């Protein structure tokens, strides 16, 4: 008897243990696991490697070299040389002299800039190449390139001198209002830190005149195995490639004498720092509030759980800011909050807004008040539940698409894991399981407890950047400080989370039927004609596992309206897309859709109008319901219209001061020969938008669904989508009027035009040349034209960048 019960108990115990998932067998203080799909380790010389098989895109490999040293590691007489080292990697290595590296990679179909590139930041320098895997030799050569970058860059004197001019042009290209204001605000934002004096582009007096040895010394000091990682992700045998990486990169000698490597500190400060700057060419008024914190390294399960709570916090407070922008009284066009790695060993919670010119103080006050409101009252239960559903939905979509993740994303994750943040890489499967486990455990109190840790009085910085104009009253730094003091002592009302509990569609829909079916074997599509005349074309694809795309169009567009209605017609769908649908205004609708993966908008173009959207497979029906409502119950919301006008004005009021914007508009108006139907939007034109005409035009363009053709592609189950399409599209009232578009006679100029655009105070220029022509539009000719374009691009780069060094791009 006892033996039997002991045996039975053992069986039960074994069953229970094997029923537990690995993620349940841990302590919260245990370190997070590393994704089993990545082969990673550290060689004896100190080099870290990450190798992973991934077949998106197929027959391609991403190769990356990360150097944990950027501009902040420069000495005073090396400012700009970290960036110059990056440039020199493309100007000759031991195995690829001169420009042989670029020539080789372009010979196998890769393009400089798109598939071969690099960048320098404050904390790191990163080199990236993508190679085809048609031959193993391509991957081997790619690894050789990475190896040479790590330890064999040539630094020939003539090549160094040639590159100085290219970097100077890059420096010149980056100049402008944003750069000038950044240089003024950085000393405040990066309080008494070396970072404030180490912008990656550097100092022209240094990189234009430095000795060859100064440059080589930076490479020698910081391009060393213990500061480097090799990342290889692609459609290959991971173990085989990992063996190649270990064999090749083990040959780099270990450094015995090394300069001390440590990210500089950004000192803490108790007082709130304020900096207000203006510039005559500033395109927008921007308010930024930073709450800096010591960096949190996510190492354990408890740390990971805390990051979920942080994301719930951000979701809720951002939805509140979004709600404010939907009101006509909004002082800003756009606002958001985020919590992210800042620089070095600092993280930051940031509040950001693009303000109206005459509402700068109100914008500062609103951002501060919304942060203070959550400090005083926390979040509501309904907000919290909605945020949890939205977070789970986003994680589910990522998990469902885990076999379609692009290799670049894995590279980015491993790069962060090696860098200063030591970002964890448990893998999407583990993250999905942990989210399912932790999300129900996180309480509203857990999230509310984070508020005082995020929003602090110490280490706070407020930055205001505004246009320098006579009619703009920019607050002084003292006035900003007074606003901060006032808000800190205010007693604010709690946020009221009003939720509309009504059916999305109140109509009783009578479904239509598919009355005609056609298959196109060449295109692998299925065509249906519905009983109300709507044409539907479906193409099941496997590009994504959890996505269905929809596009619909009908002929007409704004070409059918007289000039006096042009602006109302061109921008009417921007108003309607932000007005809600049926009984739901936009705020209510966004709350309803919070836990759904849907993006759907209408448009009116020059010759067509239509809809464009995507959804998850599960939310496909909801996307069709929204489509039904756009045709049958569009919402004409005066408040949404007024809010749109206010936001657009705040974005447009300084555009004429921005040289880049003037340049773009000049190109457009020149090419369309100042056609009155294609004028770029200005405040004067914005004032011509008429609310009643917006409503009428939208109704006219979308009153006849039978004139539309709908396209669906993605993970489509034909049997499951058929009754849904028959109901929500087939059930639409329709009357096929068969409208056509009107030719607005927008033609390319028939003569040579040489138009100088003089704008801006920086010594820089842009050149745009376009050559018209006619050709027979077929695949062969398109390939020929692309080939000609590539050849000319190569010749231009060789002549005006490499030989003459008079341009960056």
N, C-alpha and C positions, 0 to 999 in steps of 0.2 A: 504494500500500500504506500509506504513512504517513498520507496524507489519510484513508484508510478508518479506520485505528485511532484517529486523532484524533477523527473523527466518532463512532465507536463509544464512545470514552471520554466524549465530551460527553453522549451519550445516557444512559450509565450514571450520570454525575454528576447530570444533570437528574432522573433517576428517583429517585436516592437523596435528593436535596434535597426533592423533592415528596412523598416518602414520610415524611419527618420531620414530626412535629407541631410546631406553633409552640412548645409548651412545652419541646421538646428543644433549641431554638435560643436558649439563654440561658446566661449565666454565673451562678454562685451569688451573686455580689455584685450582680447586676442588681436593680433595683427590681421588685416585683411589679406586674403589669398591673392596670388598672382594668377591671372588668366592662364589656364592650362594650354591654351592654343598658341601662346607665344613662347618661343625659346629665348631665354634671356640669361645673361650671366656677365661676369667680369673676368677679363683675361689677366694673366700675371703682371702685364705691364700697366694695368689700370683701365684699359679701354672697356667700356660697357657695350653690350650688343643686344639687339632685339631682332628676332627673325620670326616672321609669321606667314603662313600660307593664307592667301585671300584671292578670290577669283573675280573681284569687281574692281577694275575692269579686267576682262579676260585677256590672257596672253600679254600682261603688262606687269612691270615691277617698279615700285617706288624705292629709291635709294636715297638715304639722308645721312648727312654728317652733322652732328650737333656739337658745338664747342661752347662750353659753359664759360664764355668770356666775351663780353661785349664792350661797348664804349666806356662803361664805368670803371674798367680796369686799366684805362690809359693813364699814363703819367701826364703831368701838366704840359710837357712838350710833345705829347703824342695825340692830342685831341683831333680825332678824325681818322686816326691810323688803324683802328679796328675795322672801320668801314673800308679803308683803302686795302687792307689785307684781303677782305672779301673780294674786292674787284680784281686784285692781282691773281687770285686763284683761277681766273679765266684767261690769264695772259701768259700762260706757260708753266708747265710742271716737268718733272724729270722725264716722264713717259709720254707727255703730250706737249712738246715745245711750241712756243708762240701761241697761235690760235688753233692748233691742231685739235684740241679738245672739242671746241665748238664745231669745227669742220667735221670731225668724226661723228658726233652725235646727230648733226643735221644730215649726215650721209645715211643714217639708218632711220630717218623719218622724224626725228625729234626737232623741236623748235626752241631757239634761244628765247627765254622769257616765259614761254608756256610750259615746256618740259624740262628746262634747264635754268635754274635760277638760284638766288641766295638772298639773304637779308641780314642786316646787323641791327640789333636792338641794344638797349642799355646792358642787359644781363647775358646775352648769348649771341652767337653767330651761327647761322644755319644754312646749309647747302643742300639743294634738292635736285635730283634728276629722275626722270621716268624713262625706262627703256623697254622696247618690245622684247618679247621672248621667243621670236621666230627662230633664234639660234642661241645656244648656250654661250656662244662667244660674246653676244651682246651684254649678257649679265656679267660675265667675267670682266669685260672691258669696263662696265659700269662700276664694278667693285674696285677696279684699278684706279678709276677716276677719284673715287672716294678716298682711297688709300693715298693717292698723290696729294689731294687737298689736305689730308691730315698731317703729312710730314714731308712732302716733296715739292712744294711750290718754289718756282725758280727764282723769282725776284731779280730779273735782269734789269740793269740800270736803265737801258733805253725804254723797256716796257713800263717801268715805273714812271719815267718822265712822260711817256705817251698818255698814261692813264690819268695823270694829274688834271689835264684839261677836261676829260670826261667827267670826273668827279666834281670839278668846278661847275660844269654845266648842270649836273644833278643838283648841286647846292643852289644854283641860280634858279632852276626850275621850281624848287621848293619854297622860294621866297614869296611873301605875300602877307596879307593881313593876319591870317591865322598864325603864321610863323612869327611875325613880330609880336603879337599878343602872347604867344606861348613863351617866348623868351622873357617877357616881362612878368608873367605869372609863375613860372617855374621856381624862382627863388623863394616865393611864399609857399607854394604848394609842397615843394621838396625841402622844406625848412632845414637850413644849415647842413644840407647833405651834399655829398660829392655828385650825386645825380644831377643836381641843378646846373652843374658846369660841364656835363658830359653828353650833350646832345649827339646822337650817333653820326650826324652829318659832319660834325667837327668844326674846326676853325680854319678858314682859308689860308691864313698866314702859316699854319702848320703843314697841312697836307700839300700845299703848293710849293713849299720850300724845305721840307724836312730832308735830312740826310737819308741816304739809302739804309744806313745802319739802324737809324731810329725805327724805321718801318720793319726791318728784319728782326729787330729785337722784340717787337711786340709779338710777332709770329713765333719766335723762339721761346719767349716766356710763357705764352698762354696756349699755343697749339701743341698740347702734350697729351699723352694717352690718358692720364687720370682725369682730364677735363673733357674727354671726347666720348661720344656715343655713335655707334653705327647702327642705323635702323634700316632693315630691308623687309618690305612687305609686298607680296605679289603672288602671281599664279604659278607657283613652283613647288617642288618638294622642299619643305621647310628645313628638315634635318640635313639634307644635302647642302643647302645654301648656308646653313649655320656652320657646318664643317668648313666650308670655303672661307667664311668670314673669320673663323678662329685661326685657320691656317695662315691666311694672308696677314691679318692685322696683329698676330702675335710677333711678327717680324719687327715691328716698331719697338725700338729699345725703350726700356723703362728709364724715366728720368731720376737721377740721384739727387741733383741739386735743383730745387724748385722755388720759385717765388711763392710767397704765402697767398693763398686764394681765399678771399672772404668777401661776401657781398657787403658793401658799405651800409652803415646804419642810416636810417632816416630818423633823426632825433624826435622824441615826443615833446609836446608842448601843452601846457595846461590851458593857456589862453586861446581864444578863437582868433584865427588869423583871417584877415579880409584883404582882398586885392581887387581893385576896379580899374580896368584898362579900356581904352577906346582906340578906334582906328577908323580913318575916313573910308577905307575899303571893306570894312567888316560887313559880311552879307547878312548877318542875323544878330540879334541880341540874345546872348546865352548866359544862363545862370547855372552854376555848378556848386553843389555843397558836398564836401568830402568829410567823412568820419573815418579817420585812419586807425587801424588796429595792428597789433603784432600778428604776423602771419600764423595761421593755423594749418598745421600739416595733418592731413587726414590719413591716419595710420590704422586705427582700430575700427571694430564694428560700431562702437559707441560714437566715434567720430563720423562714420558714414551716416548713422541715424541722425546725427545732428545736422548734417548737410541737407537732408530731406526737410527737416523743420525749417531751415533757412530758406529753402526754395518755396515752401508754403508761405512764409512771411512775405517774400518778394512778390509772389503771385497776387496775394491779397492787396498789398499796398499799391501795386501797379494798376490793378483794376480800379482802385479808388481814383488814382490820377487820371486814368483813361476816362472815367465817368465825368470828371471835372472838365475835360477838353470837349465833351459833347454838349456843353451848355454855352449859350451865347455870351454869358458873363465871364467866360474863361479868360484869365490874363495871359495865358500862354497857348501856343499852337500845338505843342507836343511836350510831354513830360514822362520821365521814367525813373525807376530806381534799380540799382543793381548792387550785388555784393560780389567782389572779385579780387583776385590777386592784383596788387597795385604795382609795386616795384620792390626789388630786393626782398627784405624780410618783412614787408608790410602788405596787409590786405586793406581794403577800403569798402565801406558802404557809401554809395554815391546817389545823390538826388540831382536830377538834371532837367532843364526845361529851356525851350526856345520861346522867349518872351515877346509880347507886343512892345513896341518902342515906348509907348506911353504908359506901360503897366509893369515897369521893372520892379518897383517896390512891392507891388501886389504879387508879382510872381515869386519873389524872395519870401514874402510873408506866407503865401499859400504852401510852398514847398515845406517851409519850416513848420507851419501849422499842421500839415498832414502827418509829419513825423511826430510832432508833439501830441497830436490827437491819439495816435496809437500808444504812445507812452502813457497817456492818462487813462485811456479806456480799453486798450487792447483791440482785438478783432472780435467779430460776432460769430456765433455758432454757425449760422448759415453761410457766411463767407468761408469759414474754415472747412465745412463739409464740401463746398463747391471746389475749393482749392485742392482738397485731397483727391476728389474725383478727377479733376483735370490733370493732376500729377500722375495718377495711376494710368490714365488714358495715354498720356505722352510716353510713359515707360512701356506700356503695352505695344504701342506703335513701333518704338525702337526695337523692342524684342521681336516683334513679328517680322521686322525688316532686317533681322540680324544676319541673314545670308546674302543681303544686298548692300551691305555697308561698303562704301568706297575705301580703298586702301589708304588714301590720304588721311582719312579720319583716324585710322589706327596709328599712322605715323605721328599725327598730332598728339594722340594720347601718350605714346611712348616718349615723345619729346618732352612733354610736361612731367612725366614720371622721372626722367633723368635730370630735368632742370631744377630750379630753385624751389619750386612748390612741392616736388616729390609726389605729384598727383598719383593716387592709387590706380591700378589697372586690374581690377578683379574680373573684368569681362562682363558682357551684357547679360549672360545667363545668371551669373551670381548676383548682379545688381537687380535683375528682375525678381529673383527669389527673395533678396533682402528687402526690396520695396514692398512686396506682398506681405512679408513678415512684420516690418517695422511700421509701415504706414498706419495700420489699425491701432498700433500701440501709442502713436504720437497723439497727445491731447492738445486741446486749445491752450491750456495752461503752459504746456511745453513751449509752444510757439510764442506766446505772450511773454514768457520769461526771457526770450532772446532779445526783446525790444530794447531793454536798457543796456544790453551788451552791444547792440548794433549802433544805436543812436546815443552818442555820448557828448558831453560838453567839452571834454579834453580832446586834443588832436583833431579839432574841427577846423576846416578851412572853407571859406566862401569866396568864390571867384565870379566876377561879373565882367563879361566882355560885350562891348556895345559899339555901334557905329558912332563916329564923331560928327554930329550934325547939330546945327543951331536949334532945331525944333525938338531935339530929344533931350529931356532932362534926365541925365544919368545920376543916380544917387552917389553921394560921396561915401568913402569908406566909413566915416563916422556915422552917417545915416544908416548904413547897412548894420553897423554894430548896434545901433539903437533898436532896429527892427528885431534883431536877434534877442536882445534883452527883453523887449516887450513880449515876444512870443513865449519866452521861457516862463513868464509870470502869468500868462493867460489861463483862464479856465474855459476850456473848449467843450462844446456839445459833443456827445457821442455820435458816431456815424450810424445812420439808419439804413439798414440793408433791406430795401423794399423788393420783394420778389413777386412777380406776376404769376398767378396759378391759373392759367387758362389754356385750353388746347391750342396748339399752334395753328391748326386748320379747323375752323368750325363748320365748313361746308360739308355736305353729304355728296361725295364725288361719285359720279357714275362712270366706271372705267370704260375706256374704248377697247379696241381690239387691233391686233396685227392683221391687216387684210392682205398684205403681200410680202413675200419673203424672197430675197435674192442673195446668192453667195458669190463673192468675187474670189476665185481661187488664187489669182496672182497677188492680190493685196491681202488675202486671208481675212476678209471682212465679211460681215453679215449685214444686209440692208433690210430694214423693215419699213413698210408704209403703214401708218396707223389709220384707223377709221376716220379720224378728223383731218387727215392730210399731212400730218407731221412726218417727216422723213427721219429715220434713226439709223445710224451706221455704227456697228459695234466691232471692235477688234480686241479679242482677248490676248493679253501679252503677259510675260513673266518678268518684266523689268523690275517691278516691285511686287512684294508679296502681300502688301496691305494697302493698296492704293488703287482708286478708280478715278480717272480723269474725265471731265466732261467739257466739251466746247459746243456752242451753238451759234449759228449766225443766220442773218437774213439780209437781203440787199436793201439799201436805202441810205442809212446813216445821216449825218448832218448835211450831206449834199442836197437834200430835198428842201432845205429851209432857206428863206431869204436872209440877206446879210444882217438885218436887224435882230434876227433870232440866232445868229451864229454862235455867240458865246453861251447863250442859254442851252443850245443844243449840244455843244461840245462838252460842256461840264455838267450836264444835267444828271448823268449817272453817278458822278462823284457825290452829288447831293443825295440821290436816291439810295446809293449803297450804304449811306450812313444814317438813314432815316428809320430803319427797322422795317418790319413787314406785318401786315394785318393788325392785330391788337397789340403787338409788341413794338415798343419804341426801341431804339438801338441799344440802350442800356439794358433793358429787359431781355432783348434778344441775345446779347452777349452773355448774360447770365445763364440763359437757357442752353446756349451752345457750349458752355465752359467745359463740359466733360465729353465733348464730341470733337472728332477730327474732321473739320469741314472748313473749306475756304471757297466762297462763291461770290462773284461780283458780276454786275452787268456792265456793258460798255456801249457807247455810240461812237463809231469811227467815221471817217470821211465817207465811206461808201457802204459800210455795213454796221449793223448793231447786233448784239448778241450777249451771251453769257459764257463765263469761264470759271471752272471750279475743280476742286479735288476733294475726295473724301476717303476715309478708311472703308474697307469692305462693309463693316458693321454699320457705318453711318451713311451708307449710300441712300437709303430710303429718306433720311432727313434732308440730304442734299436735294433730292427730287421734290420733297415737300416745299423747301424754300424756293425752288424753281417755279413750282405751281403758284406760290404766293406772289412772286415777282410779276407773273402774268395776270393774276386775278385780283390780288389785294395789295398792290404797292401802297406804301404809307407816305402820304403827303404831310410831312412834319415841318411846320414853320420854324420851330425851335432848332431842329437839326439843320435846316437851311441857314439860319442866322449864325449858328455856331460854325458851320463850314466857311461862311464868308469871313467871319472874324479870324479864323485860323489861317485862311489863305492870305488875308491882308497882312498878317503878322509875318508870313513867310516872304511876301513880295515887296514889302515896303523899303527894303534896302538893296534889292537885287541890282538896281542900276548902278550901284557903287562898286559892285564886284566885277573886276576885269574878266574873269572866266565866264561869268554869265552873259556879259555884253558880247564877248567873243562868240559864244554858242548861238545867241540870238541873231547876231550878224550873219553867221553862216546860213542859218535857216531862212532868213528873209531874203538873202541874196539868191539862194538856190530856187526859192519859189517866186522870185521876182516881186516880192512885196505883195503877194496875193492877199487880199483883205480877209479871205476865209481862213488863213493860216497864220494869223498874227500871234506872236508869243504873248502869253498872258501877262497883263499888267494890272495894277490896281484900278486904272481908268476903265479897262475892259471888264474887270471883275464887277464893277459897279453896274454894268449893263445886264448882268444876269437877273432875270425876272422870275420870281417864284411861281407865278401862275403859268408862265410859259414853260418852265421846267416840268411842271406837272402834266401839262397838255402834251408836250413833246414826248415825254416818257410813255404816256398812255398810247399815243399814236404809233410809236416805234415798236411797242410790245403788245399791241392789242390783237394781233393776228398770229398766233403760234403756228398756224399751218404753213406760213411762209418761211419757217425756220427749219434748218437741218441740224440735227443733234448728232454729235460724235462722242462715243465712249470708248476708252481703251484702259487696259489695266487688268487686274485680277478679277475678271468677269465670269461669273457662273451664269450662263445664258438662261437656264431654267429658273433660277432664282430672281434674276433681274427682270425677266419678261413681264410677270404680273405687276411689278412695281412701275415699270415704264408704261404699261397699258393703263394703269390707274392715274398716275400723276401727270403724264404727258398726254396719253390718250383721252384722259378725262377733261382736258382743257377745251373750253369753247373756242372754235376756230372758224375762220372764213378766209380762204386763200385768195388774197387780192393780187398776189404776184407783182409786188412793186419792184421797180428797178432804181438804180442810183442815177444821179445827175453828174455829168462831167463838169467839174468846176474849172476846167482849163488851167490846171496848175502844171506848168511846163518848165523844163530846164532852160536856162538862158541860151540863146542861139548865137552868142558872141563871147569873145574873151573878156573876162572881168578881172581886173586887178584892184582889189579893194583893201586898203590899209585900215586897220581898226586900232586906234590909238587910245589906250586906257591903262591906268595904273602907273605907280611911281617907281616900280622895280625895273631894273635894267635886264629885261628878259623879253623874249618874243616867241610866238608860236606861228607856224606856217601850215596852211591847209590848202591842198591842191586837189581838184577833182576833174576828171576827164570824162565827158559823156560819150556815149556811143551806142550802137544797136548791134544785136547779135541774135542768132537763133538759140532760144533757151532750151538746152538739153544737157544731159549729164556730161557728155563728152566736152562740150564747150565750157561748162562750169569748171571742170577739172583743169582745162587749159588756162582759163583766166586765173584760177587760184595758183597754178604753177608760175605764171608770169608774175603775179603779185609776190610770191615767195622769193623769186629770183631778184626782183627789183628791191625788195626789202633787204636781202642779204647784201646787195651792192651798195645800198644807201648806208647801212650799218658799217660796212667796210670802209667806205669813203669818208663819210662825215663824222662818224664816231671814232673809229679805230685809227684812221690815218690823219685826219685833220683835228680830231678831238674838239669839235665845235658844237656838239650836241650830246645829250644823254640818251635820247631815244628817237 
